[in-house]
């Protein structure tokens, strides 16, 4: 493939991490515990009983990791703030040593001409708040507003680019309906209030940033998958529309002012129990951008025995397709598909691909061996990115997930997404060939040379 047309000169290239997956040191310097600190201690919840207690120890190694970013000439770095590091109890007492860590991290980025992109919530709810109901408790709206106000007041002079929530469908669905992720709750009675309160927080947090941070660039991120029916049978088509509404529309459309997709998902009528007067307006915010995060596509079939949806996702490993180490289908056109979908909303101003990447099985220990499968994945996805950009000018940036191999939630440390290998025993960092490929690609973009990929 040859990219004949160049990306815009101001196109944003970056990479990303999250606090819960990389920082480790959960109780250092007065920090509190998160629901993932607790969940990873529960036997059988994480593959191989891994815990995130140390992770990549980014809390200690952040200087080294920013130096790696500088070496790779990646100009934008997305990371998250750990809520319990700032508010150990979720609200009330501010832990200033925790805030100071993020000030040092941001200053280190700025000193090296790396633009910080801060995610306010990337799944690490303070355990103290979960004991009060967590996302199912409407009080979380005020707790979250206090937290965002504190971050804005202390870091807003340093940071202009913000993502409010990371993948709200994922942390409410996997954490409060399926029980596969922290805090491990199950059932519609947990999911519906958690969903609604997250939708409120998504907009309320953005409003605080708008009022407190001068010239803020404010977004929020959604995981989106290409969804297709198994066959053209009407039942499969209807089933795929339901899954599409659940995965791709559920949190985006309330923010845009369309409300919840109740037509496709009638069970959402249960949210009326938790709605208060004015909530439909409170869920809306005029975001500067939305973050789109894509990894795969899903194939859906009708299944009358599946509660609420009457639809099931056919596992990729049963479909004889190429897989990542997460057993996700490798299907780069999915990125073009979801970008085209998101850009189709008139009131979506601009789009950042805030995550895109792949985990593969790699040699251990890693000595800088070629990870050609990841390089090929990135090449193919960048091609799809270019294709989407030729159809809409809304797409403004692309972040590779992830800078570092890290704690991959319920999958533990086995899947490796990083451009940089981490030996979790010694904490040694080794840049992979994909990291060097990404550096070369960015440099060629900046020099406007024709790029053959």
N, C-alpha and C positions, 0 to 999 in steps of 0.2 A: 504494500500500500504506500502511496505517496500523498502526503498532505500538500496540495498545490497552493492553497490559500492559507495565510498565516492567521493565527489567533490575534485579536486586537492587542496593541502594545500595552494596554492597561489591564489585560486579562490577569486574574489573580491565580497564582499557582502556590499550592501549599501542601501541608501534611498535618495529621491530627493525632491526638491522644485523648485520654480521659483520666481524671484523678483516680477513680476507683480501680482502674485497670493498671495503673503504672506507679502511683506514688508510694504505696506501702506505708509503713510507720503510722498506723492509724491512731495511736494515742500519743504521738510525739508532741511535745511543747503545748500540752493542754488540750489537744484535739479530742473530740468525742468519737464514738463508734457510729458506723453507718449500718444500714440494713444488710449490706453486702459483707461487712465484717462479721456480722452475726450469722448470716445465711451460710457463709463458707465454712463456718465451724460446725455446722450440723451435718453429721455423718450421712453420706449418700447423696447429698444435694449437689456436690461438685464432682466432676469426673476425677477419678483417682484420689478423691478426698483432698484435692489441692485447696489452698486458702490464698487469699490476697494480702496476707499480713506483711509480706515484704515486696512481692511483685517485682517490678523493675527497680525498686528503691529510687524512683525519680525524685522523691523528697530530698534525698541526699545527693543524687547524681545529676541534678538538673543543670548545673554549670557545664558538665561534660556533654550532656545531651544537646544543649544549645550550641556548644562548640561544634558538634557534629552537624547540626542544622546549618551552621555557618559554612562548614567545609563543603557541604552538599549544595550550598548556594540556593537553599529553599527559602524564599523571602516571606512566607506567611506560615504561622504556626497556630493551629487551633488546639486549645486545651481547656479543661474545665476546672471550676472552683469546687472543692469538696465542702458542701454545706456544713457538715459537722466539724470541719477544721476551723470554721469561722464562728459557728454557734454550736458548741458541744451539746447543748440541750435542745437545739433547734430554734430557740428564740431566747430573749433575755440577755444573759451575759455574753458579751462579745469577747472572743479569744484573740487578742491582738497579736500574739506570736504567730497564729495561723494566718491572719491577714498580712503580717510582715513577710511571710514566706512568698505569698503571691506578688507582693510588691517587688521583692528581690528577683523573682522569676521574670516578671514583666520588664523590670529595668534591664535585666540581662538580655532579654530579647531586643529591646530598643537600642542598647549599646552596640548590638551586632546587626543593626538595620533589619531586624526581623519583626514583622508586624504581628502583634498578638491578637488573636481572635478568641474571645472568652465565651465559653458555654456556662451558663449559670446552673443548670441542673442536668447532670449526666448520670442519674440513677442512684446516687448515694445519699438517700434520705437519712437524716439523723435517726438513730435507733430510738432515741427518746421520744421522737414524734410518732414513730410507728407504734409505740406503746400506748399512744393516745388515739390510735386509729389510722395514722398515716394519711394516705391520699383519700381514704374513705371519710375522713372528718373534714367538714367544711371549714373548720378553723384553719386548715392548711393554707387557705387563701390569704389570711392575714399573716400567718407565719412566713409564708413565702414573700409577701410584700415587704415585711420588715427585713428579711434577709437580702432581698434585691436592693432595697434602699441603702443598706449598709455597704454592700459591694459597690454600688454606684457612687456613693459619697467618698469612699476610700480609694477606688481604682479608676473612677471615671476621668480623672485627669491624665491617666496613662493609656487608657483603652478606649477606642472608638467603635470597634467592631464586636457585636454581641449576638449570641444565639441564646434564646431564653430556655427552651426545653430541647433535649435530645430524644427524638423518637418517642413521643408520648404513647403511641399505640403499643409499642414494644414493652415499655415498663409497666403500663397498666394491664395489658393483655397477658403477658407472661408472668407478671408478678402478682396480679390481683384476680385473675380468672383461671389460668392454667396451673399456677403454683410452681412453675418451672424455674422462675427467677425470684430473687428476693422481693418481697418478704415471704413468699411462699403461700400466699392466700389463694383460695379457689372459689369459683362460683359467681353467678351473675349479681348476687347481692353485694359482692365486693367490687366487681368490675364497674358497674354502672356509676356509683358515686365517685369512685376513683377517676373514671374517665371524665366526668363532668367537672370535677374540681381541678383536674389537670388542664382542661380547656379554659377554665376561668383564669388559672394562674398564668397560662401562656400569654394571655392578653394583659392581665394586670401587671405582670412583671415588665412587659414591654412599655406600658404607660409610665411606669416609674423611671425606666431608663430614658424615655423621651423627655420627661420633666427635669431630670437631674443631670444628664450627661449632654454637654454641648456638642452639637454636630455628630451625634451618635448614629451609627449605621446598624439598624436593629433587625434581626431575623429570628427565626425559629426553625427547627429541622424536623423533617419527616422521612421515615423509611418508606420507600416506594418500590414495589415490585411490578414487573409486567405480569399481568394475569390473563390467561387464555383458557377457553373451555377445552376439555379433552376431545370433544366431538362437536359438530354443529347441531346436535340434538338440542331442541329448545330447552330441555331441562338442564343440560350442561351449561348452556349460555346464561340462563338465569342464575345458576349456581356461581358462575364466574363473576357475574355482575355483583353478587352479594359479597364475594371475597374482595373484589376490587373496592367496593364501598367501605368495607371494614379496614383493609390494609392501607388504602391510598387516599380516602376522602374523609374519614371519620373526624380527624382533627383539623384538616386544612379548611374544610368548608365552613365550620362555625367561625373560624377566624376571619374568613372572607365575607361573612354576613349571610350565608345561605342556611345556617342551622345544621342540625344533624341529618344524615341521609336516612331518614325514617322510612321512606318509601321502599327502599331496597332492604332495609334492616328493621322490620317492624318491632323487634324486641327492644329497640331503643326508646319506644314509648314509655318504658319503665323509668326513664330519666325524669319524667314529669314529677315524680315523687321528690326529687332533689332540686328541681328548678325553683327559683324565687323570681319575683317580679323584677324585670330588668336584666335577667341573666343573659338573654339572647344578645342584648346590646353589649353586656360586659365581656362576652366571649370574642367580640370583634376587635381587631386592631389593624391599622394600615401599615403592615410591615414593609420595611425598605426592601427586604429580600426574603425568600424562603430558601431553606436548605433542603436539597433533595439528596437522599442517601440510597444508593442502589447497589445491590450485589447479585441479583439473580432474577429469574422469572418463576412463576408458579403455574402449574397446570391443574385445572379444577374440574371435578365431576360432581354431578348431583348425587346426593346420598340422603335419603329420607330419614335415616336413623341418626343423623348428626343433629343434636339439639340446636335450636335457634336458627341455624343456617341452612340445614338440609343440603349441605355442600361439604366436600372434602378436598383437600389438597393432595394430589398424587405425589408421593415422595420421589424426588429426582433419582434416587438410587434404584428405583423400580422402573425407570424409563429408558435405560440404556443410553445415557448421555454422559458427557464429560463432567467430572465432579471436582470440587475443591475439597480440602481437608474437612470442611464443615458439612460435606455431603450436599452442597448447593450446586445446582446446574451452572456450568460456565456458559453464559449466553450474553455476550457483550451487547447485542442489539437491544437488550432490555434497558440500557441506559438511555439510548435515543428515544425509546418508547415512552419512558416515564418523564423525560424532559419535555417531550412534545405534549404530553398530557398536562403537566403542570403549567406550561407556557400558555395553554389554551384558555386559562382563566384571565379575563380582561384585567381584573384587579390584582393579579400577581405582577408586581412591578419588575422584579428581577429575580434571578435564580443563581444560587451557588451550589455546586455539587460538593456538599460538605463532607461526604464520605463515599469512597469507592475503592475497592481493593479485593484481595483474595488471600486465603490461607492455603498453604500447601505443606506436604510432608517434606521435611528438609533434613539433611545429614546433621547428626549431633556427635561431637561438637562441630560447630560451623566455623570454617576457617576462610570465609570469604568466597566459598564456592559459588558458581553461577546458579542463580535461581531463575532459569530461563522461562519457567512456566509463569512466574509472576511478571516478568518483563513482557512476555507475549500477552498476558491478560491486560496489562496497562496499555500496551500499544493498541490492542483491539478496542479498548474502551475510550482511549483518546480519539481514535478514529470516529467512533460513534458520537463523541462529544462534538467533534468538528462538524459532523453531519447535522446534528441538532442545531448548532450555531449558524449553519448556512440557511436554516429555516426560520430562526427567530434571533433577535438581538437581545433577548432578555437574559441570556446565560452569561454570567460575569466571572465565574471562577471554578476551580477544581482542586479538591483536597484529597490526597491519597490517604487511605486508612491502611496501615498506621505507620508512624515514625518507628516505633519499637515493637518487637514481639512483646506480648503482654498477657494479662489475665483475661481470658476470653469467657468471662461469666461462668455459666454452668459447665462449659467445656474445659475449664481449668487452663493449664499452660500448654496443652498439646497443640492446638492450632496456632500457627505462626503467621501473622499478617504483616510483620514489620519489614520496612526497608533496611532496618538495622537489627541484626541478631543480638539477642541477650542470652547469655549464659546465666540462668537464674540461680545457680549455686555460687558463682564467682562474681556475678554482676559485670562481667566483661562485655563490652560492646564491640561488634564487628559489622562494618558496613557491608551489605550484600551488593551483588552486582546490580540488582534492581535499583538500589539507592544511587549508584553511580550512573545508571541509565537515566534516571529521573533528573539528575543534575545536568547531564549532557543535553537532555531534551529541553529543559528550561533555558539553558544558556543559548541553545540554538534558536529558541523562540525569541529571546531578547536580541539576538544578533540578526534576526529576520532572514536567516539562511533557509534554503529549501530543505525540508526535513523528510527523509526517507525512513519510514518505520515498517 
